[in-house]
Each structure stands twice: as C-alpha cells, then as structure tokens.
Amino acid sequence: MKLSNLRLVTAAILAAFTLAGLTGFAPAEAATPVDYKKRVEQMFRDWVEDLWPAAKAKGITRQTFDAAFKGVTLNWKLPEIVPPEVDGEVPVKGKKPKQSFKQQPEFGAPGRYFRPKIVAHRVKKGRAKIKGWNKALDEIEKRYGVQREIIFSVWGVETNFGDFAIPHYTIRALATGGFMGLRKDMFTKELLIALNILQEGHVTPAKMKSSWAGAMGHTQFMPSDFTRYAVDYNGDGKRDIWGTEIDALASTGFYLQSEGWERMKTWGYEIKVPKNFDCTLAGKDNARPISEWLKLGVKRTYGRTFSEKSAKDEGILLMPGGRFGPAFIALHNFYVIKTYNNADLYALIVGHIADRYTNDRTFEGKWTAKGFRRDIVTDMQKRLVKLGLNVGGRPDGLIGFRTRIAIGEYQKKKGLAPTCWPTDKLIAHIRRTIPLDGS
C-alpha cells in the first residue's frame, strides 16, 4: 500500500473511532465557554442529587428538597469560587477564577470604615426609628439584658434597618459555595441547615434572602446561628428574621446574651494616651483594671472621668490605627460583639453608633492611618517574621492586631518611636534592614 493511501486509511479509522468516542485523542478544537458552563452545571446538578441522602438523614423531605432547588443554577459571579476543570478545560475564557478572599473594609485603612457622612446617617436614622420601638425594646432589654441601642446598632450596621437589598437566594448562594467555593465543607454544612429551616416552615424559598456568604435576614444570621439563636418573639410559630422585625431584634438580643453579654454594661470607652505612650501594650495580654491604665497617663476624651466603680473594671487597650487614630479601652462586651463579626472595627462601629443614639458625639481622636496594598503589607509581614516577630500567623496582607504589635516591637528594637502602624518611610526602613531572598 502506498504511504499516501495508508495515511488516508489511518485518518479515516481515527475519525470513525473519534465519532464513536473510542479514542483518547482530544478534539481539534477546545470546547467553547458555553459548552464548558453547560458541563459544569450538569456536574452541579449531579452534586445536588448526591446531597439528597445527607439531607434525608437530617429529616428533610423530598418535597422540601426539590422545592428548595427548583430552578437553582450556579452563581458564577460570587467571590471565593474556583470553577472546576473539566477534562482539562479551564474556566470561562477571559475570566479568572475568583480565588482571593474579598478584602473586607474592616481590614483596610481604619478611617474608611468610619466615614462621617455614613455614620451620621446611620445615627440619625436609628435615633428616629428607635423611638417607635420603646415598648418592645423595654421587654427585650428586660429579658436579655442587652441595651436597645446595641441591638439597633447591629441592625443598622448589618442592613441599614432592613433597607439594604439582600440580593441572594440563600440555597443558591450556599450551594454554589459548597460545590466550587474555597470553603466547601463550611458552605455544605450551612446549606443542609438552611434546608432544615425551610423544612420547619420558618420562611419560604422565595423569601429566604441572604448575603453571598449565606448571612440571612435583617440582622444577618448564618443558618447555624439561626438554629441556635433565632427567636419567635411574636409567637406566630415562625422564627422569621426576614419579614418580622421584632423576631430579628429579639434574636440579636438572645444571641448576644448567649455569647456572654454582661447585663446592661457598656462595650468600652474612647481614651487619650500620652505622647510617648507604648502602643505595644494593646491587646488581651496586657489587660488590667482601668485604674492601672489611669496610672499610665490614660484619660477619657471630652474631659470625662471614670467613676470609682468603672475604674475597677478590667480593660484592654485598643488602637486600631496605631498612633494614627483614636484609642480605646475595650471591655468584655466589646469581645461579645466580635463574636457576631470577628473584626475590631466592626465591634467598634457597633459600639460607637450605639453610644451616639444617646449622646451624638463623634470620636475626639482623628483617623490619619494610611491604607496599603495587600502585597506591600504581606512583604512587610514576611520580613517581620524573619526577624522573629509574631504577625498573627501566615502573612496575609492585613494589618491586624498582631501585625500592629509586631510593627511596634520592630520600632522599639530599632530605637524608633513605636506607632504600631506602617508608613511609607517605615516600610522602606524594614525593607532595608530585613532582606528577603531575592530582594
């Protein structure tokens, strides 16, 4: 047989085998983005069906399961997702997987979280709205021991008193995270709990709205939080944190009480520190009675003083912007608020807005701390770790409490006045004195 004929025959055989699906050869052209998405959506539908036995074991009926997932597809726009490969195919052309964690405002330049106009709006709106709830809030305060101002502040910070559009269907958001999120196990666990909430009839699928991460209703409870803390305050048989405001407010009160709220006590105080004060004294490791802080030169702002009783309370120094922002003495209840959202600035703004409902006064201290790109902060953290300083774990580009202390410790080692917050000049100094491989 001539070589040319052999080639023709071989090509014909391969073509036939390819049409029959019997070869391992890839097709000449890659699948289109539309084809890729269709295949991943089918994988998702299979994943949902594979979830059914686990749902059934938790007492969820097939009727509830099917109603919950009716018409549900993947939400490709969510953060923290990594679309899977399919036979070597990459995600949709031109779109990178959203692998990086969304940078919350709590971790940027702290002053951005306290924009005066936004805070003033929340305060004004909350002060006007809270007046209409006096009777109900009297009862909630008596039952849970949490001040109405704190509960209302949480409501305002989370959803602007229910005025923020909560855009996502909870089941779709959690299922997307469970199938292709960076925290699959967590989202899948929350998804099964959300299905049980539907099974119990507290809300319909159409009204089960949440954030992209599954935080639901007026005061943003994850499904697991709902199970532990949601309250049927009006006695209608439903713990409705989506449509019944009093249920949401009471649920927040019960949550904070359950997490250890000290009955009717405050969260903390803004303070002023002396010019050469050591900012590395911040944090729980250095907790002490307020009377001891007073001996170190700490004073309350606006000329206020501590009562003899208050001076006995144990307080923790909080300087979220180092020496470039207001300073605070945080009490036990501050850290109870942090169980709601584990960020100092979140707890601080809840406490600050709550204070302003009764005494509308801004911080005396000013925010001047500059924000930095995460790659710059990560590089700085790596160098501080190389020097043996603790930045709170793996360098992550976030100027958290431990990183602030590490900055202050570095400054003290080098004979610099500790500020516990970076500047361009300080970052350059760290780069010069602590070289990394290749830099």
N, C-alpha and C positions, 0 to 999 in steps of 0.2 A: 504494500500500500504506500502510495506517495505520502510524503510528510505533510503536504498541504491538505490532502484528504483526511489524514489522521487527525490533524488539528480540527477540521470541521466536525468529524465524528465525536471527538472528545468534547468539543464545545456543546454539541447537541445533547450528549449524555449529561453533562453538568447542568445544562439548562433544564432538562427534564427532572433531574434529581432536585434541583433548587425549587422548581414549581411544586414538587411533591413534599418538600420540607425535609429531604433526606440528607442534606449536606450540612457541614459545619461552616461553610463559607458565608461570610456576611454579604448582604445585598450590596450592589454597587453604590447605591445612594442611601445616606442615613435617613432615618425617619424624620418627618417634619415635626416642628414643635407641637402641632395639633395632634399628631399621632402619639407623640410622647405623653402628652397630657391625658389622652384617652386611655393609654395603657396604665398610667399611674392611678387614674380614677378607678379603673377596674380593680387594681391591686387594693385600693382603699375600700371598695365595696366588699372585697373578699375579707379584708381585715375586720370590717364591721361585723360581718357574718360570723367570723371566728370569735368575736367578742360575746356572742349570744350565750354560750354556756356559762360564762362568768356572770353575766347579767342575770340569767335564770337562777343561778345558785344564790343570788342575793335577793330573790323574791320578786324580781321584775317579770311581769307577764309579757308574752309575745306581742300582745296588743299595744302595750305601752312602748315596748322596744321599737316596733315598726312605726308607730306614730311619731316617736322622737326622731327617727332617722329618715322620715319621709322627705324625699327631695334633697337630702343633705349631700353636698359635694365638698371637696376640699376647698379651703380658703387659701389661695395661693399668695395673698397679699399680707398675711400675718408675719410679724417678726419672729425670729428664733426658729425658723423652719429650714430643713435641709432636704429638698426633694430627692428621692432615691434614684439611683442608676437603674436603668432597665436594659439588660443585655449590652452593657457598655455605653448606652446612650446617656448623655449628660442632660441636666435640666434645660428648660426652655432657652433657646438661643438668645443671647443678648441680656439675659437676666441671671445674675449670680445668686446662689443660694443665700438666704438671709441667715447667716450663721452667727453673726456677732450679736451679743446682748444689747438690747436697746439701752442707751445711756439715759437713765432717769435724771430728772432735774435735781433730785436730791444730791447727786454726786458732782455737779458742775460747780461753777463759781457760786458760793452760797447766797450771795446777794440777789442772784437771778430768781431765787425761789421766793423772795420777799419783795417783789415789785410793788411799790407803794400804791399804785392805782388799783391793782388787782386785789391786794389785801384790803384796802379801804372799801372797795366794792363789796367784798365778802362780809366785812364787818357791818357796813351799813345795811345790807340786805338781811343779814342774820339778826341784827338788833330789831329791825322792823318785824321780821317774821316770828321771832321767838315770843313776842307779846301775845300772839294768838294761841299759844300752846300752854299757857300758865297752869291751868288745872291739870292737864295730862302730865306735864313735866313735874309738877308737885308730887304726883303719885309715883312717877318713875324715880325721882330723887329719893323719896322715902323708901322705895322698895330696893333699889340697887346701890344707893349711896354715892352715885356719880352725878356731879353737877350738871345741870341742864346746859350750861354754856359749853362744857366739853363735848357733850353729845351733839349739840347743834353745830359745833365747830367741825367735828368729824363729818357730819352730813354736808356742810358747806364745802369743805376741802375735797371730799370724795366726788360729789356730783352737783355742786352748786345748788344744794337743796332740791335735787331732783330735776333741775333744768338742763343739765347736760344730756345730750342724746347718748344713750347707751346702745351702741350700734350692732352688737354681735349676738347671734343666737347661740346660747351657751353650749348646746350639744355640738354644733358645728365647730365652734372655736376649740373646745376641748378635744374633739375627735381629730381635728387637724393636728393639734399638738401631740396627741397620743400616737398618731400614725407617722408623722415626719417632723416632730419637734425635737429640740435639743434636750428636752426633759420628758421623754416619752412615758416613763413609768409614773411620774407625778401626774401628768395630764390624764393618763388612762385611769388612774385611781380616782381622780376628781370626776371624770366622766361617768364612772359607774355610780358614784354618789349622786351626781346630777340626775341620772336616770331614776334613782330611787326617790328623789324629790318629786319628780313627775309622777311616779307610781303612787306616792302618797297624796297626790292631788293638791299640793300647795300652790301650783301655778300651771298654766297650760304651756305647751311648747311655744305658741305664738307670743306669749308674754315673758318667756324666760330669757331675758336680755342680760348681757354681761360685757365686761371688757374683753379685749382679745385674749387675755390670760384666764378668763373664766370668773372674774370677780363680779358678783351679781347684785343688782338692786340698788336702792337709794344709798346705802352705806357700804356697798361693795364687799360682800361676804363671798369667799370661795365656798364651793359646795360642802367641803369638810367643816368649815366654820359654821355654815348654816345648820348642819346636823347637830353640832354641839351647842350652839348659842341662839339660834333664831327662836323668837318668841311669838306666840299667838296672843298678842296683848288684848285685842278687841273681842276675843272669844268666839270667832266665827268658824273655828275648826281648821283654819289655814294659817300657816306662818308665812305671810305674804309680804316679803321685804321689797317687792316690786311695785305693788299698787296700793298698799296700805301703809301710809307714812308712820302711823303710831306703832305698827309692828316693827318697822325698821329702826325707829328711835329706841324702843324698848330693847330690841335685840342688841343694839350697840351698848346700852347701859348694862345689860346682862353679861355681854362679852367682857367689858372692862372689869366689872365686879368679879367675874370668874377668873380673870387673869391676875387678880390680886390688888385691885384698886383700894387704896386707903381711904376710907369713907370720908367724903366731903373735904378732903385735903387738896392743896394745890399741886401743880406739877413742878414748880420751881420759880426762880426769880432772875431778872436781869441784874447784873452787878457791874461795878467798875473795878479794875485792878490797877495796882501801882505801875508806874512807868517801866520799872525793871523787873516786873513780876515774871516768875518762871512758868511759862506756858506748858512745860512738860509735866506739870502737876495735874493736868487734866486726866479724867478717866476714873473708873471704879477702883483702880488700885490705890488711889490716893483719897478715897472717900474719908470724910471727917466731919465732926459737928460744925455747924455754921459758925459757932463761936470761935472755933480754931481758924476758920478762914478769915474771920474778922481780925484776928491777931496778926495775920499775914498782910493786912492792909486792904482787904476786900471791903467794898462799901456797896450799898444799894444805890440804884440810879434815882434821879429826880429828888435827891435829898431825903429819901425814905429811910427808915431804920427797921431792924428786925426786932420783933417782940422777944421778951425773955424766953417765952415758950418756943417760938420759932427757932431761936438761936441754938436750941438743944437738938434740933433735927439734923440727921446726917445728910450732908450734901456732897455732890460730885461736881467738880469744875468742868464746864463745857465751853469750849472755844471753837466753834465750827469753822471759823475763818482765821484761826490763829490770832495773832495780834492785829490782824486786818479786818476785824469785825467785832460785834458785841460779844460780851462774855456773860455766862450764866452759872448759877448754882442749880443743878438739877436734883430733884428729889425722887423718891421711889416711884411716884405716879408717872413721871416722865418715861420711865422704862416700861411701865404698863402700856402707855400709848404706843411705844415702839413695838409691842407685840402685834399691833394692828398693821404696822408697816415699819420694818426694821431699818429705819434711817433717822439719824438725829434731826435732820432738818424737817422731816415730816412731823415728828413729835413736837418739835419746837413751834412750827407754824400752827398746829392744832392748839397748843397751849397759849400762844400769843393771841390768836384770834379770839379764843375763849375769854382771855383777860380783857380784851378790848370791847367785848359786849357790855361790860360793866364800867370800864374806865378806858375810854377811847384815846389811848396814848401810844405813840409809836416807840420803837426802841430808841433809847438815848444814844447808844453806840451806832456807828455807821459802818456799812459794809463796803470795804475797799479791796477785798481779796480778789485777785485776778484769776480767771479760769485758764486752764491749759489743755492742749490736745492730749488725748489719752496715750498716744505713742510717746510723747515727751515725758509724761508722768511715769509711764512704765519704764522707760530708760532710767530715769532718776531713781525709781524704786530698786531696780536691779543693782545699781551702784551702791545704794544704801545697804542692801542685803549683803553685798560683797564685803562691806565694812563691818558686817556682823550685827546690823541693826534690824529690828523687827518691824516690818511694814504690814503685818497682819495676815501673812500667808503669801501666796503666789503673787508677784507683781501683776496688777490688773489695770493700772492707769487711773485708778480712783483715789482721790485724796481723802481717805477715811481717817478715822481716829488714830489708828496705829501708825499710819504714814505721817500724820501731823506730828505725833510724838517723836518718830524717828528723825524727822527734819529738825526738830528742836534739839534732840540729842546730838545730831551731827554738828549743828551750830555751836553747841557748848564745847564739843571736842575741839573745834577749830578756833575757839576763842571769839566766836561771833555772838551777838545778842540774839537769843532764841526768839523766833517769831512763829514757829510751828505752822508755817505756810510758805510755799515756794514763791520766789520772784525770778525774773529772768536772770538777774545777777547771781542769785544763789544757785540756780540750776547750772549756769556756766561754771561756777566755782566747784560744784560737785563733779561735773564732767572733767574738770582739770585734775582734781585730786584723787578721783577713784576711776581709773581707766578700766574699761571692759575689753575683752578680746576683740581685736579688730577695730577699736575706736580710741 
